[in-house]
Amino acid sequence: APTPTAFGTISSLLAAMMPTLHRCVGVASVGVRHAQTSGVARTFGAAARFLWRRSSSGVAKAGARPQMVDVGAKAPTIRRARAACRVLVGPEVAEALALGKVAKGDVLTVAEIAGIMAAKKTPDILPLCHPLLLTKVGVECRLDREAGVVEVVADVSCTGLTGVEMESLTAAATAALCIYDMCKPITKGIVITDLRLLSKSGGKSGDFERAIDE
């Protein structure tokens, strides 16, 4: 059942929206029929139902709200993370990459630059990541012509209060997406797979090294 908090939230929202709703439907009161025919009323109704569900289900309870973790008490340490993914381009694209015949240009170099740019923009993509002063970002795209695969590896470092795992993963993923974008005129069947963290070092949680066969 809806909690008193839910009713209070909805009642306050109703009071604030009532003058606008009256003007939109052109009547002194808002009824069910008008709520069905007024775009503004329908939008309000959806918002009210959403607030009702959030309050009654407990989603909005203290501690469940999105927030950036407070890392202010931590000491700066050297952080490093490496991530990788695979781009299954297939034989036709692999041939074009090897011969430099992709219409958009030097795919692997552009993809590496795209990955570096993305690492620096990680907090703009992932809203709860901390902005970090990165000291190094390297992205390498290696073509295995026979297998029709591009291996992407990103290596990110900083001296900071939190780790750079997400920066390395974002760099690898973006480089792979850039390869897809530049090669999609040849085929739309390219597959990006196996995005994973290879290793991380520094910080309270200690080091991590993925096993070779994982």
Salt bridges, closest charged atoms under 4 A:
GLU95 OE1 - ARG145 NH2 2.94
ASP124 OD2 - LYS121 NZ 3.78
GLU140 OE1 - ARG142 NH1 3.45
GLU151 OE2 - ARG86 NE 2.96
ASP155 OD2 - ARG80 NH2 2.54
ASP155 OD2 - LYS136 NZ 3.84
ASP181 OD1 - LYS104 NZ 3.56
ASP181 OD1 - LYS184 NZ 2.70
ASP194 OD2 - ARG86 NH1 3.94
GLU214 OE1 - ARG210 NH1 3.35
